[in-house]
Amino acid sequence: MTTVRGGLVLVLGGARSGKSRLAEAMVSESGLEAHYIATAEALDGEMTERIAHHRASRPAHWTTHEAPLDLAGTLKAIDLPGRVVLVDCLTLWLTNLMMAERDIPAAFAALAEACKSLSARVIFVSNEVGLGIVPDNRMSRDFRDDAGRLNQLIAALSDEVYFVAAGLPLKMKG
């Protein structure tokens, strides 16, 4: 495989669709120095188990960075040519922002601005949550709407966009 340098990639899909597996394969196949930005926080036992499983499944030579809130700052801090950065995932990052009562539009703008100047290849993973029923409460509707806006923003900036369902990737852009 030809080594890919630079550029943004967005991998979308539903829960357990295979999106993280596809993104991890892209990192492994890139031939670049691998960095992983984890946005999840272990706030309960079940999430602690999920995080432990994800850590155990990643190759030991990948460098992990925790960024539950400052995703733009973390991306800028670790950006170098010759690196591939996997961000898993944007929707957990959005959840963290909402729970911390952060300014969502400002956080999105900061991420978009950071993305415009990155020299590393960055692969974003995000859930597509807008395909189901209309949620029955305001916070869930706000989350769904903000996630849709975030996915559109990153898709517009990305060189490649994939949608994954049942483990099958569909290339949508690039």
C-alpha positions as a printed NumPy array, in Angstrom:
array([[  0.   ,   0.   ,   0.   ],
       [  1.187,   3.501,  -0.781],
       [  1.9  ,   5.588,   2.303],
       [ -0.688,   8.33 ,   2.638],
       [  0.398,  11.691,   3.992],
       [ -1.764,  14.461,   5.416],
       [ -5.436,  15.031,   4.907],
       [ -8.61 ,  14.552,   6.892],
       [-10.842,  11.487,   6.868],
       [-14.269,  11.095,   8.472],
       [-15.654,   7.635,   9.248],
       [-19.357,   7.657,  10.147],
       [-21.665,   4.878,  11.238],
       [-24.051,   3.669,  13.874],
       [-23.219,   1.867,  17.099],
       [-21.265,  -1.344,  16.486],
       [-21.238,  -0.683,  12.739],
       [-17.501,  -1.356,  12.312],
       [-16.479,   2.29 ,  11.973],
       [-13.703,   2.141,  14.591],
       [-12.372,  -1.093,  13.097],
       [-12.182,   0.555,   9.66 ],
       [-10.472,   3.651,  11.085],
       [ -7.953,   1.526,  13.002],
       [ -7.169,  -0.43 ,   9.821],
       [ -6.565,   2.87 ,   7.994],
       [ -4.116,   3.893,  10.715],
       [ -2.29 ,   0.557,  10.576],
       [ -2.093,   0.58 ,   6.779],
       [ -0.872,   4.184,   6.58 ],
       [  2.73 ,   3.394,   7.504],
       [  2.802,   6.566,   9.605],
       [  3.578,   7.102,  13.298],
       [  0.247,   6.331,  15.015],
       [ -1.418,   8.54 ,  17.615],
       [ -4.82 ,   7.91 ,  19.169],
       [ -6.952,  10.646,  20.725],
       [ -9.491,   9.172,  23.127],
       [-12.45 ,  11.386,  23.933],
       [-14.268,   8.971,  26.27 ],
       [-14.358,   9.398,  30.019],
       [-14.744,   6.473,  32.414],
       [-17.704,   7.773,  34.402],
       [-19.153,   4.371,  35.284],
       [-18.132,   0.725,  35.404],
       [-19.507,  -0.157,  31.982],
       [-17.613,   2.698,  30.317],
       [-14.464,   1.762,  32.229],
       [-14.736,  -1.743,  30.726],
       [-15.294,  -0.366,  27.211],
       [-12.236,   1.88 ,  27.503],
       [-10.1  ,  -0.984,  28.827],
       [-11.207,  -3.173,  25.905],
       [-10.325,  -0.439,  23.386],
       [ -6.902,   0.106,  24.996],
       [ -6.132,  -3.61 ,  24.96 ],
       [ -7.085,  -3.932,  21.294],
       [ -4.777,  -1.121,  20.103],
       [ -1.178,  -1.898,  19.135],
       [  1.29 ,  -1.084,  21.917],
       [  3.31 ,   1.274,  19.701],
       [  0.353,   3.671,  19.248],
       [  0.618,   6.763,  21.451],
       [ -2.62 ,   7.55 ,  23.283],
       [ -3.762,  11.05 ,  24.259],
       [ -6.808,  11.752,  26.44 ],
       [ -8.871,  14.713,  25.201],
       [-12.376,  14.7  ,  26.617],
       [-12.82 ,  18.463,  26.06 ],
       [ -9.863,  20.186,  24.348],
       [ -9.794,  18.281,  21.086],
       [ -8.581,  21.226,  18.978],
       [ -5.738,  21.962,  21.39 ],
       [ -4.676,  18.33 ,  21.546],
       [ -4.661,  18.014,  17.756],
       [ -2.503,  21.131,  17.428],
       [ -0.152,  19.975,  20.198],
       [  0.622,  16.605,  18.598],
       [  0.514,  17.667,  14.936],
       [  3.559,  16.739,  12.872],
       [  4.049,  15.556,   9.309],
       [  4.545,  11.81 ,   9.146],
       [  1.911,  11.114,  11.803],
       [ -1.563,   9.682,  11.578],
       [ -3.981,  10.632,  14.336],
       [ -7.145,   8.691,  15.055],
       [ -9.828,  10.632,  16.939],
       [-12.372,   8.256,  18.472],
       [-14.943,   9.678,  18.687],
       [-16.515,  13.027,  17.879],
       [-19.907,  12.188,  19.382],
       [-18.382,  11.302,  22.755],
       [-16.495,  14.597,  22.588],
       [-19.804,  16.368,  21.912],
       [-21.382,  14.588,  24.895],
       [-18.527,  15.778,  27.113],
       [-18.952,  19.349,  25.878],
       [-22.677,  19.267,  26.563],
       [-22.274,  17.773,  30.039],
       [-19.616,  20.399,  30.891],
       [-21.967,  23.106,  29.555],
       [-19.343,  24.356,  27.108],
       [-20.035,  26.696,  24.203],
       [-20.729,  24.141,  21.446],
       [-20.499,  26.496,  18.437],
       [-17.206,  27.91 ,  19.756],
       [-15.772,  24.412,  20.276],
       [-16.822,  23.392,  16.758],
       [-15.267,  26.556,  15.32 ],
       [-12.013,  25.929,  17.194],
       [-11.895,  22.356,  15.879],
       [-12.58 ,  23.491,  12.314],
       [ -9.885,  26.152,  12.533],
       [ -7.361,  23.637,  13.896],
       [ -8.194,  21.177,  11.113],
       [ -7.36 ,  23.737,   8.438],
       [ -3.702,  23.892,   9.468],
       [ -2.905,  20.275,  10.42 ],
       [ -0.061,  18.521,   8.637],
       [ -0.722,  15.065,  10.114],
       [ -3.26 ,  12.722,   8.572],
       [ -6.293,  12.803,  10.885],
       [ -9.023,  10.17 ,  10.904],
       [-12.179,  11.137,  12.782],
       [-14.721,   8.564,  13.925],
       [-18.264,   9.742,  14.589],
       [-21.675,   8.235,  15.145],
       [-24.465,   8.966,  12.724],
       [-27.367,   9.44 ,  15.101],
       [-29.836,  11.252,  12.859],
       [-31.302,   8.226,  11.087],
       [-33.733,   7.185,  13.825],
       [-36.847,   8.579,  15.414],
       [-37.092,  12.095,  16.802],
       [-35.916,  11.913,  20.433],
       [-38.533,  12.574,  23.121],
       [-36.569,  15.153,  25.114],
       [-34.834,  18.412,  24.419],
       [-31.289,  17.377,  25.435],
       [-31.421,  14.351,  23.137],
       [-32.778,  16.448,  20.272],
       [-30.046,  19.047,  20.846],
       [-27.436,  16.262,  20.85 ],
       [-28.793,  14.766,  17.622],
       [-28.879,  18.193,  15.952],
       [-25.398,  19.202,  17.154],
       [-23.959,  15.828,  16.115],
       [-25.437,  16.323,  12.647],
       [-23.919,  19.802,  12.423],
       [-20.53 ,  18.53 ,  13.619],
       [-20.543,  15.661,  11.122],
       [-21.412,  18.069,   8.299],
       [-18.628,  20.436,   9.362],
       [-15.96 ,  17.738,   9.481],
       [-17.244,  16.101,   6.274],
       [-16.933,  19.427,   4.444],
       [-13.31 ,  19.77 ,   5.617],
       [-12.411,  16.126,   4.928],
       [-10.725,  14.733,   1.851],
       [-12.432,  11.368,   2.346],
       [-15.71 ,  10.393,   4.044],
       [-16.913,   6.839,   4.678],
       [-20.227,   5.542,   5.996],
       [-20.076,   2.119,   7.64 ],
       [-23.059,  -0.188,   8.149],
       [-22.885,  -3.869,   9.136],
       [-19.093,  -3.726,   8.807],
       [-19.281,  -2.598,   5.188],
       [-17.756,   0.766,   4.277],
       [-19.294,   2.994,   1.651],
       [-16.977,   5.711,   0.363],
       [-19.003,   8.901,   0.133],
       [-16.293,  11.435,  -0.689],
       [-12.778,  11.372,  -2.078]])
